[in-house]
Amino acid sequence: MNTLPVNWLTEGLLDFEYKKYLLLAYLQAAKAEFGKQRLYPIFSDLIMHYRNLRQVKEHKQLVYEKFPQRISRADFEKLELVYEKIVQDDETMEQIEEIIQYATPLFGQALEEGKELYDFVERHLEITPVGITPIYHNEGYLFLESLPGRETLVYSYLITVFENTYEKYRGIQTQHLQTVRRGLTLTHEHLKIQLIKERKELPNPATFAAVSTLPVPLEQSLLPIAKRSLVKYVTRMAA
């Protein structure tokens, strides 16, 4: 897939037509991904680029927290030094602002399309607890299914909470344990009992089933949306 460098705004040839070419090629690739019902990683990249453009436009500075985790602090500081020099150059800044003015609404449109796809998939995903849910539900098992198939993907999950100066974030880590083919005798409840017998480290695990009625790509849409939906579900339970 065609990608857009994190520092596309400042690196390489600082020319409006050139930047426009890069941007349109990237957005066309994003639209093609959405057409195949693939949301990630393109949707999170779009969000990052859009937030960065808005930040530059409003404050003429870059903010480390707006960049994805794959950008190291050292890499960011180099980028910030380059940008500081650009801001001090009025003529260069004029070109940057022209690119920002052109790019911002296009990113907004692409994000809206991605959000519509996200909401569509989420509306067709139902999360339900399996058996009795313990008081502690930040760790346990997730059963993921896509109808009309009969396969169940079994994951362990761990929800973590971390904070910065302004916000509290919840992240989720999952590990695929097995894929089972369920029948009439192997219900979600029976599957949970099997896991408890086989994996002694979680004697009383919170367990949830996420069932989708849409046949969407697993890695690019179903799993990431199921993970985010589970975090929201568990957060509501804790409120």
TORVOFI-431237 format. One record per residue (C-alpha): residue number from 1; x, y, z; residue in three letters. Coordinates in steps of 0.02 Angstrom, whole numbers. Example, Ala and Ser with C-alpha at 12.3 -4.5 7.8 and 13.67 -1.06 7.14 Angstrom:
2
REC   i      X      Y      Z  aa
REC   1    615   -225    390 ALA
REC   2    684    -53    357 SER
END
This chain:
239
REC   i      X      Y      Z  aa
REC   1      0      0      0 MET
REC   2     58    178    -40 ASN
REC   3    112    260    123 THR
REC   4    145    440    172 LEU
REC   5    303    478    275 PRO
REC   6    271    550    447 VAL
REC   7    369    708    402 ASN
REC   8    303    720    223 TRP
REC   9    261    903    252 LEU
REC  10    441    955    278 THR
REC  11    551    825    195 GLU
REC  12    607    821     13 GLY
REC  13    558    948   -119 LEU
REC  14    456   1088    -42 LEU
REC  15    342   1116   -190 ASP
REC  16    153   1127   -189 PHE
REC  17    125   1020   -345 GLU
REC  18    246    887   -283 TYR
REC  19    164    879   -111 LYS
REC  20     -7    874   -194 LYS
REC  21     49    724   -299 TYR
REC  22    111    632   -143 LEU
REC  23    -48    670    -48 LEU
REC  24   -171    619   -184 LEU
REC  25    -79    455   -216 ALA
REC  26    -86    417    -29 TYR
REC  27   -271    460    -14 LEU
REC  28   -312    357   -167 GLN
REC  29   -225    208    -87 ALA
REC  30   -322    239     75 ALA
REC  31   -486    242    -21 LYS
REC  32   -441     77   -104 ALA
REC  33   -408     -1     68 GLU
REC  34   -577     59    132 PHE
REC  35   -658    -13    -25 GLY
REC  36   -590   -183     28 LYS
REC  37   -657   -153    205 GLN
REC  38   -480   -139    273 ARG
REC  39   -469     -7    409 LEU
REC  40   -299    -33    488 TYR
REC  41   -164     24    486 PRO
REC  42   -221    158    362 ILE
REC  43   -357    233    474 PHE
REC  44   -239    265    621 SER
REC  45   -110    339    500 ASP
REC  46   -242    458    431 LEU
REC  47   -287    514    606 ILE
REC  48   -104    547    648 MET
REC  49    -74    649    488 HIS
REC  50   -235    749    512 TYR
REC  51   -196    791    694 ARG
REC  52    -21    843    648 ASN
REC  53    -83    960    511 LEU
REC  54   -208   1039    630 ARG
REC  55    -75   1059    763 GLN
REC  56     45   1143    641 VAL
REC  57    -93   1255    574 LYS
REC  58   -154   1311    744 GLU
REC  59      8   1320    842 HIS
REC  60    148   1307    713 LYS
REC  61    230   1171    815 GLN
REC  62    240    982    820 LEU
REC  63    182    883    971 VAL
REC  64    265    716   1011 TYR
REC  65    107    641   1086 GLU
REC  66     18    659    919 LYS
REC  67    140    541    832 PHE
REC  68    122    351    830 PRO
REC  69    226    249    951 GLN
REC  70    344    191    814 ARG
REC  71    419    368    810 ILE
REC  72    557    377    939 SER
REC  73    588    531   1045 ARG
REC  74    759    554    961 ALA
REC  75    683    549    786 ASP
REC  76    548    670    839 PHE
REC  77    672    794    911 GLU
REC  78    768    796    746 LYS
REC  79    606    829    652 LEU
REC  80    560    967    775 GLU
REC  81    729   1054    748 LEU
REC  82    703   1051    559 VAL
REC  83    529   1121    580 TYR
REC  84    586   1261    694 GLU
REC  85    704   1321    557 LYS
REC  86    563   1314    430 ILE
REC  87    446   1417    539 VAL
REC  88    576   1556    547 GLN
REC  89    579   1565    356 ASP
REC  90    427   1667    301 ASP
REC  91    434   1615    118 GLU
REC  92    451   1431    160 THR
REC  93    313   1444    290 MET
REC  94    199   1519    158 GLU
REC  95    219   1364     51 GLN
REC  96    192   1251    202 ILE
REC  97     31   1341    245 GLU
REC  98    -30   1328     66 GLU
REC  99     -3   1140     72 ILE
REC 100    -91   1129    241 ILE
REC 101   -241   1227    176 GLN
REC 102   -257   1107     30 TYR
REC 103   -225    947    127 ALA
REC 104   -329    973    284 THR
REC 105   -504    956    206 PRO
REC 106   -447    807    102 LEU
REC 107   -386    718    258 PHE
REC 108   -552    763    341 GLY
REC 109   -651    683    200 GLN
REC 110   -544    525    204 ALA
REC 111   -565    513    393 LEU
REC 112   -753    530    376 GLU
REC 113   -755    385    254 GLU
REC 114   -649    281    373 GLY
REC 115   -761    324    520 LYS
REC 116   -916    271    423 GLU
REC 117   -835    103    386 LEU
REC 118   -780     85    568 TYR
REC 119   -956    123    632 ASP
REC 120  -1033      4    504 PHE
REC 121   -923   -141    561 VAL
REC 122   -948    -98    745 GLU
REC 123  -1137    -95    726 ARG
REC 124  -1130   -274    663 HIS
REC 125  -1021   -334    808 LEU
REC 126  -1102   -393    969 GLU
REC 127  -1005   -422   1129 ILE
REC 128  -1078   -529   1268 THR
REC 129  -1004   -599   1430 PRO
REC 130   -979   -787   1439 VAL
REC 131  -1034   -863   1604 GLY
REC 132  -1015   -766   1767 ILE
REC 133   -904   -613   1751 THR
REC 134   -786   -585   1899 PRO
REC 135   -756   -415   1979 ILE
REC 136   -587   -402   1894 TYR
REC 137   -612   -399   1705 HIS
REC 138   -456   -314   1638 ASN
REC 139   -383   -485   1598 GLU
REC 140   -462   -640   1525 GLY
REC 141   -516   -719   1361 TYR
REC 142   -597   -656   1202 LEU
REC 143   -691   -772   1083 PHE
REC 144   -699   -694    910 LEU
REC 145   -818   -757    775 GLU
REC 146   -882   -701    607 SER
REC 147  -1048   -772    550 LEU
REC 148  -1098   -882    462 PRO
REC 149   -932   -973    495 GLY
REC 150   -916  -1094    640 ARG
REC 151   -736  -1058    686 GLU
REC 152   -697   -970    849 THR
REC 153   -533   -880    871 LEU
REC 154   -479   -885   1052 VAL
REC 155   -373   -743   1122 TYR
REC 156   -308   -698   1292 SER
REC 157   -320   -513   1328 TYR
REC 158   -246   -388   1449 LEU
REC 159   -311   -210   1468 ILE
REC 160   -187    -82   1534 THR
REC 161   -216     96   1592 VAL
REC 162    -87    234   1569 PHE
REC 163    -95    421   1587 GLU
REC 164     -8    577   1524 ASN
REC 165    -29    756   1584 THR
REC 166   -198    777   1501 TYR
REC 167   -284    610   1477 GLU
REC 168   -304    432   1536 LYS
REC 169   -286    298   1403 TYR
REC 170   -335    115   1400 ARG
REC 171   -236     -3   1291 GLY
REC 172   -266   -186   1256 ILE
REC 173   -146   -327   1215 GLN
REC 174   -207   -490   1141 THR
REC 175   -125   -657   1104 GLN
REC 176   -201   -787    990 HIS
REC 177   -210   -951   1084 LEU
REC 178   -305  -1066    967 GLN
REC 179   -439  -1080    835 THR
REC 180   -577  -1206    870 VAL
REC 181   -723  -1267    768 ARG
REC 182   -877  -1261    877 ARG
REC 183  -1026  -1376    863 GLY
REC 184  -1187  -1400    959 LEU
REC 185  -1095  -1478   1106 THR
REC 186   -953  -1352   1114 LEU
REC 187  -1038  -1193   1174 THR
REC 188   -948  -1035   1230 HIS
REC 189   -975  -1089   1410 GLU
REC 190   -898  -1261   1378 HIS
REC 191   -751  -1180   1289 LEU
REC 192   -722  -1067   1439 LYS
REC 193   -723  -1217   1556 ILE
REC 194   -594  -1304   1445 GLN
REC 195   -480  -1152   1453 LEU
REC 196   -492  -1144   1643 ILE
REC 197   -440  -1328   1653 LYS
REC 198   -297  -1307   1529 GLU
REC 199   -230  -1138   1586 ARG
REC 200   -214  -1133   1775 LYS
REC 201   -145   -955   1780 GLU
REC 202   -322   -886   1761 LEU
REC 203   -434   -987   1877 PRO
REC 204   -583   -867   1864 ASN
REC 205   -561   -770   1701 PRO
REC 206   -673   -636   1629 ALA
REC 207   -727   -703   1460 THR
REC 208   -818   -616   1318 PHE
REC 209   -882   -670   1148 ALA
REC 210   -873   -546   1004 ALA
REC 211   -980   -603    857 VAL
REC 212   -986   -512    691 SER
REC 213  -1122   -534    559 THR
REC 214  -1006   -457    428 LEU
REC 215   -869   -554    336 PRO
REC 216   -732   -421    352 VAL
REC 217   -542   -446    351 PRO
REC 218   -482   -511    519 LEU
REC 219   -317   -421    546 GLU
REC 220   -362   -256    461 GLN
REC 221   -539   -233    529 SER
REC 222   -624   -365    635 LEU
REC 223   -490   -395    767 LEU
REC 224   -440   -212    797 PRO
REC 225   -622   -156    807 ILE
REC 226   -666   -302    923 ALA
REC 227   -520   -254   1036 LYS
REC 228   -576    -72   1045 ARG
REC 229   -756   -124   1072 SER
REC 230   -704   -240   1214 LEU
REC 231   -609    -98   1299 VAL
REC 232   -765     12   1290 LYS
REC 233   -875   -130   1353 TYR
REC 234   -762   -167   1502 VAL
REC 235   -745     20   1541 THR
REC 236   -934     36   1550 ARG
REC 237   -942   -115   1666 MET
REC 238   -817    -33   1783 ALA
REC 239   -908    135   1787 ALA
END
